Amino acid sequence: MAEDRDIGLDVAEDSYRIRLDEFEGPLDLLLHLIKKNEINIYDIPIALITKQYLDYISTMKSLNLVVAGEFLVMAATLIHIKSRMLLPVEAEGDEEDEAGEDPRAELVRRLLEYKQFKEAAGELVQRGQQWREVFGRPAIVDASRQGLQGEEDGTLLELTLFDLVDALQGVLQRVPAKTLIEVTADHLTVKDRMNYILERLEQESALPFDALFLPDEGRLVVIVTFLGLLELMRIRLVRAFQAEAFGPILLSRTFLPVTVEGAESGENTL
């Protein structure tokens, strides 16, 4: 049984990969960790953040997400900063280009600059949405989305890839160590799971993230379903959001009902 599941996972990994830089970058991950831990960006506990950052990299690799080189470079940077902070102040002495500068200073500058540009980009997107409401054409939004609380006043909170990874970890923790359900590769294609998700979303205007997964089906099915969700988000057929801060993660369709085949453009391998 275990061997069959391993073979199925190998098939899934060989047939489908998601490149992480299609979604977020290393600075996005750092900002997510800072927000998640409610950390002062000017006083980052580098040991904690480095550990959590490396844990995320490990988790994303286990999910068959292709981690871009920039993530590994940032990991090396964090480890270097951590090692510098472990050194006695006297040991650094005059070798510092800028005497007494905090080893985290350059990273903080990069984060603040990136955060500023990201917020500016968000404002531009919001302005674009406002202009579309003034000079727009009839929306092609799926009728199933009508009536979502917060839809009209723009209070829905869009989520990042790392928010979804956090939620997935909670689902995986509930997956039994052993499953009695045999799973074959035929039931594990990402395309089939994408259609499964779209069918579920036809029945409800907003589906809770947890309701998408059945832990009793096993870890493999959960992971392949998650990959299908990421692809649907990438091609903008599905979105993830929260109706309120710290509320449950919800999923909804963004366009009129279509099949995965009708929405595909290009290769599945990103």
C-alpha positions, 0 to 999 in steps of 0.5 A: 500500500505504501509503495503504491502511494509512493508511486502515485506521488512520483507520477504526480511530481513528474507530471506537474510542477508549479514554479513559485515565482509565479506567485510570490518572492522571498521578500513576500515570504519574509513580510508574511512571517513578520506579519504572522509573528507580529514582529517589529520590522525594525527589530527582527528576531533573526534566529526565529525568522531564519528557522521559519523561513527554512521550514517554509522552503522545506514545506514548499519543496515537499509540495512540489513547488519549484523554489526559485534561486532567489529564495535560496539566496535569501536563505543564505543571506539570513544564515549569514546575518544570523552568524554575524549576530552571534559574533561578539561585538569586539570581534568585529571591531574596525573590520566593519565598513560602517562601525556598529551597524546592525547586521540586519540593517540592509535587510530591513532597508530592502523590506521597507523599500519592497513594502513601499512599492508593493503598497503603491502597486496595490493602490494603483490596482485599486484605482484601476478597479475604481475606473473600471466601475466608472467606465466599464462594460457588463461584468462577466462574473459568475452569478454564484459570487453574487451576494458575498458579504463584503463584495460590493464595499471591497472589504474582502481580504485577498490572500497570498500563497503563504497564507494558503500554505499555512492553511494546508499545513493545518489540513495535513496535520489532520491526515491520518498517518495510515489510510485504508483507501487505495489511490491510483495515479488515475485519480491523482491528475491535477487536471481532474482535481481542478475540475473537481474544485470547479464543480464544488464551487458551482454549488456554493458562492463561497466554499471554506478552504478546509471543506475542499479536502477530505483528510481520510483520502490521504496526504497524496490526494490533499497535496494534488488537490492543493496543486490544482487550486494553485493552478486555478488561482494562477489562471484566475478561475478561482480566488482565495479571500477572507471576509474579515481579518483572521476569518476562515479562508474562503474560495470562490469562482471568478468567471462564468462556469468553464471546464479546465480544458476550455480555460487552459492556455499553454502548458501545465508545467509552469 
